[in-house]
Each structure stands twice: as C-alpha cells, then as structure tokens.
Amino acid sequence: MKMRAPFLLITAVLFLGCSQSGTSDGKGDTTTEAGEPGSETTKVERYKPKRDTKIVAYVNGVPIYEDELKGGTVDMAVTNEILFQEGLRRGIDKKYEQQIEDFRASLVSREVRMDIMEKLPPMKEVTEQDIEEYYNRNKSKYAAYHLVEINFTDENLGPEILKQAGEGKELRDIASSLAGSDPNVIFNDLGTRRELIQNFKDRELGSLSEVIKKTDGTYSVLKIVEVQETPLSNIRFSIRNNLEARRGATSIENKTREIARENNMEIEIVR
C-alpha cells in the first residue's frame, strides 16, 4: 500500500490537469493550490483535523486516514478527496454552508441537552390520576367522528342548506328536496373521517360545519352524526408517554432559561 501512494498522487495531479502544491502545519491544516490548464492557479484551503490512525494516502498533501475508508478501498477514498478538493476550487461548498451550520448546531445542542438531562433531578412520576384528568380534558382529541355531507356546486345554496339543517332537517332529506331542481346537489356518507373534524367549531353530536369550498371547486356542508369515544384503556400508554415527554421538555426549558440568566444572555422574541 505504501508503494501506491506516489502513484495515486500523480494520478490525482493528472486527473485535475493542473499544477498543484501543498503545505501542512502538521496539525491537519492544509492549503493547496489548483487551477485549470491555461489559467491562474486558484488557492484552495482544505482543513482536516488530525487523527490518531494510520495515514494511507495523500492528495495534494492532504492525508487520508485508515479509519476514513469505512470498508472501502484507498482508491475510492482518493477519488472522493480529489472530487472534494475540486468542489472547493469551484466554490461548490458555499452552497452548503447553511446546511452545515444547521447540522453543527443540532449536534452541539443535542450533546448539551443530553448532558443537562443526565444531571436533572428525577421527574415527578405520572400517576393514574394525571392520566385520567388529561383524558377527560381531551376526549374530543381521541374520538372518532362519523360524518355526512351535502355536496353542491351553486355557492348560493349554502345559506339555505345551513338554515334547514340548523332547524333540524337531515342533510339527506335536504339533498333530496334540492336535487329536483339542481342535480348537482348530492348527499354523501363519509364514514369516520378524523382529518375533516377541523372544519367544526364544536365537536358535539349533530354539529354542523360552515360552507366549505373544496379543492374541486364544489361546496360542502358537513354534519357529525356519531361520536365514538376511544376508551381510556386503549390510549393509557400513549397518554403516559405524552405527559412524561411534556414534563421532560418543561424541565429542559426551565434549565435552559436558568443558563441564559446565569450567562446574561439577551433573549428577544420577534413576532
């Protein structure tokens, strides 16, 4: 493998088609120069932290370490390094500066978060009473709603449909009475549709939606005809996890605010 290093370096030079030189301070910081034929050389700065493992190759003085191979070959690593240095020369790395910074921030934040969590006192245990109280406050969140609708194309029918439905007339009957003069008025049984419940201000049995404009250009009025509550026994585990996660998040938030105060950090919320 040692005999291949000069050959690989020569190959790299020929591949780039340019004259190159490199210097290193021995700590992993390396500066190289590269250029296209007939053009002035462009300075390329390449920093790689020094590792404790064996060096298996160099590209423009930049070392490739054995643990970087990750099961691949030295030739593959050299190819990747050539491509990377060419990308630096072209300035392609500038495209990814924000992504790199975001990833760096997430790694650092995660490590500090884990350190804080390890040192926090034990959280108060979530009791059965806590679970039951949360369930009772959020029953509608876990319920399944059976919906029906009256679908129509003439927006002007909306107020009349809401008026008749508000007086207690069933949507099916309203659709039948209107279909004689407008065949585009159709009644549909939608079954259980949790994603449509956001169209209701109230989620009680018999509640009506406002007139909804659909993506196909038609209009609709929805009605809740059945509410199926999910038994606590079916969701007790998920509620417990939810409450524990919330308490953990609150503990982390309180600790971070304490860190901010200790370090005189200025926080400004812009809305």
C-alpha positions in Angstrom: 0.0 0.0 0.0 2.9 2.4 0.7 4.2 1.9 -2.8 0.9 3.0 -4.2 0.9 6.5 -2.6 3.2 8.3 -5.1 1.3 6.7 -8.0 -2.0 7.8 -6.6 -0.7 11.4 -6.0 0.5 11.5 -9.7 -2.9 10.2 -10.8 -4.6 13.0 -8.8 -2.4 15.6 -10.5 -3.1 14.3 -13.9 -6.9 14.0 -13.2 -7.1 17.6 -12.2 -4.9 18.7 -15.2 -3.2 21.4 -13.2 0.0 22.2 -11.3 -0.6 21.9 -7.5 1.4 22.4 -4.3 0.5 21.9 -0.7 1.8 22.9 2.7 0.9 21.5 6.1 1.5 22.7 9.6 1.4 19.2 11.0 -1.9 19.6 12.8 -4.1 18.8 9.9 -4.5 22.3 8.4 -3.6 22.0 4.7 -3.6 24.7 2.0 -3.4 23.7 -1.7 -3.4 25.4 -5.0 -5.3 24.2 -8.1 -6.1 25.6 -11.5 -7.3 24.7 -14.9 -4.9 24.5 -17.9 -4.0 27.9 -19.1 -5.5 29.7 -16.1 -4.1 31.2 -13.0 -4.0 28.8 -10.0 -6.8 29.2 -7.6 -6.0 28.8 -3.9 -7.9 26.1 -2.2 -8.0 25.9 1.6 -8.6 22.4 2.9 -8.8 21.8 6.7 -8.9 18.2 8.0 -8.4 17.6 11.8 -5.5 15.3 12.6 -6.5 11.7 13.5 -4.7 9.1 15.5 -5.0 6.4 12.9 -2.6 5.4 10.1 -2.3 7.6 7.0 -2.9 5.5 3.9 -2.5 8.2 1.2 -2.1 11.9 0.4 -3.9 14.1 -2.1 -2.1 17.5 -2.5 -0.6 16.9 0.9 -3.9 16.3 2.5 -3.8 13.0 4.4 -6.3 10.2 4.1 -6.6 8.2 7.3 -7.3 4.5 7.5 -10.4 4.9 9.6 -11.9 7.1 6.8 -12.1 4.1 4.5 -15.0 2.6 6.3 -14.7 -0.7 4.4 -13.9 1.0 1.1 -10.7 1.0 -0.8 -7.9 3.5 -0.8 -8.6 4.3 -4.4 -12.2 5.2 -3.6 -11.0 7.5 -0.8 -8.5 9.2 -3.1 -11.2 9.7 -5.7 -13.5 11.2 -3.2 -10.8 13.5 -1.9 -10.0 14.7 -5.5 -13.7 15.4 -6.1 -14.0 17.3 -2.8 -10.9 19.4 -3.5 -12.2 20.2 -7.0 -15.5 21.2 -5.4 -13.7 23.5 -3.1 -11.9 25.0 -6.0 -15.2 25.6 -7.8 -16.8 27.1 -4.7 -19.5 24.5 -4.5 -19.1 24.2 -0.7 -20.6 27.7 -0.4 -23.9 26.2 -1.4 -24.0 24.0 1.7 -22.8 26.5 4.3 -26.2 27.0 5.9 -27.0 23.2 5.9 -23.6 22.5 7.5 -24.1 25.2 10.2 -27.6 23.9 10.9 -26.3 20.3 11.3 -23.4 21.6 13.5 -25.9 23.5 15.7 -28.1 20.4 16.1 -25.2 18.2 17.1 -23.9 20.7 19.7 -27.4 21.4 21.0 -28.2 17.7 21.3 -25.0 17.0 23.3 -25.7 19.8 25.7 -29.3 18.7 26.1 -28.2 15.1 26.9 -25.8 16.4 29.5 -28.5 18.5 31.1 -30.9 15.6 31.1 -28.4 13.4 32.9 -28.0 15.9 35.7 -31.6 16.8 36.2 -33.3 15.5 39.3 -35.9 12.7 38.7 -39.2 13.9 37.3 -42.3 13.6 39.3 -44.0 10.3 38.4 -47.1 10.4 36.1 -49.9 9.0 38.2 -53.2 7.3 37.1 -55.0 10.4 38.3 -52.9 12.5 35.9 -53.7 10.2 33.0 -57.4 10.2 33.8 -57.6 14.0 34.2 -55.8 14.5 30.9 -58.0 12.1 29.1 -61.2 13.8 30.4 -59.9 17.2 29.3 -59.1 15.9 25.8 -61.7 13.3 25.0 -62.6 15.0 21.7 -59.0 14.7 20.6 -59.2 10.9 20.7 -62.7 10.5 19.5 -63.7 9.1 16.1 -66.4 11.2 14.2 -68.8 9.7 11.7 -69.6 12.5 9.2 -72.1 13.0 6.4 -72.1 15.8 3.8 -74.3 17.6 1.3 -72.2 18.5 -1.7 -73.3 21.2 -4.3 -71.9 23.4 -7.0 -74.0 26.6 -6.5 -72.5 28.6 -3.7 -75.8 30.5 -3.2 -77.4 27.3 -1.9 -75.1 27.4 1.2 -77.2 29.7 3.4 -80.4 27.8 2.7 -78.8 24.4 3.4 -77.4 25.7 6.7 -80.8 27.2 7.6 -82.7 24.0 7.0 -80.0 21.9 8.7 -80.0 24.2 11.7 -83.7 23.8 12.1 -83.2 20.0 12.4 -83.7 18.7 8.9 -81.4 15.9 7.9 -78.8 16.5 5.2 -80.1 13.5 3.3 -83.6 15.0 3.1 -82.3 18.5 2.2 -80.3 17.0 -0.7 -83.4 15.0 -1.9 -85.6 18.2 -1.9 -83.0 20.3 -3.7 -81.9 17.6 -6.2 -85.1 18.0 -8.1 -84.1 21.5 -9.3 -80.4 21.0 -9.2 -79.0 17.5 -9.9 -75.6 18.6 -8.7 -76.8 18.5 -5.1 -75.6 15.2 -3.7 -75.7 13.6 -0.3 -72.6 11.5 0.8 -72.0 9.3 3.9 -68.3 9.9 4.6 -67.9 7.5 7.4 -65.2 8.1 10.0 -63.0 11.0 8.8 -60.8 12.3 11.6 -59.0 14.7 9.2 -62.2 16.7 8.5 -63.1 17.4 12.1 -61.0 20.6 11.9 -63.9 22.1 9.9 -66.1 22.2 13.1 -66.2 24.8 15.8 -68.0 22.4 18.1 -67.5 18.6 18.1 -70.7 17.5 19.6 -73.2 15.1 18.0 -75.3 16.9 15.4 -72.8 19.8 15.0 -72.6 21.4 11.5 -69.7 22.9 9.7 -69.8 26.2 7.8 -69.9 26.1 4.0 -66.6 24.6 2.8 -65.1 25.3 -0.6 -63.5 22.1 -1.8 -60.4 21.7 -4.0 -62.5 20.6 -6.9 -64.4 23.9 -6.9 -67.6 22.5 -5.3 -69.1 23.3 -1.9 -70.0 21.2 1.1 -71.7 21.3 4.5 -70.7 18.6 7.0 -72.6 17.1 9.9 -71.5 14.9 12.8 -73.9 12.0 13.1 -72.0 9.8 15.5 -69.2 10.3 18.1 -67.2 7.2 19.0 -65.1 7.8 22.1 -61.8 5.9 22.4 -61.7 4.0 25.7 -59.0 5.2 28.1 -57.6 1.7 28.3 -56.7 1.9 24.6 -54.6 5.0 24.9 -53.4 5.0 28.5 -49.8 4.1 27.5 -49.7 6.9 24.8 -51.1 9.5 27.3 -48.5 8.5 29.9 -45.7 8.9 27.3 -47.1 12.2 26.2 -47.2 13.6 29.8 -43.7 12.3 30.5 -42.4 13.9 27.4 -44.1 17.2 28.3 -42.6 17.2 31.7 -39.2 16.4 30.4 -39.5 19.3 27.8 -40.6 21.7 30.6 -37.6 20.7 32.7 -35.2 21.3 29.9 -36.8 24.6 29.0 -36.6 25.8 32.7 -32.9 24.7 32.9 -32.0 26.5 29.6 -33.6 29.7 30.8 -31.6 29.4 34.0 -28.4 29.0 31.9 -29.4 32.1 30.0 -29.8 34.1 33.2 -26.5 32.9 34.6 -24.7 34.0 31.4 -26.6 37.2 30.9 -27.9 36.1 27.6 -30.3 38.5 25.9 -33.5 36.9 24.5 -35.8 38.8 22.2 -38.9 37.2 20.8 -39.9 38.8 17.5 -43.5 38.2 16.4 
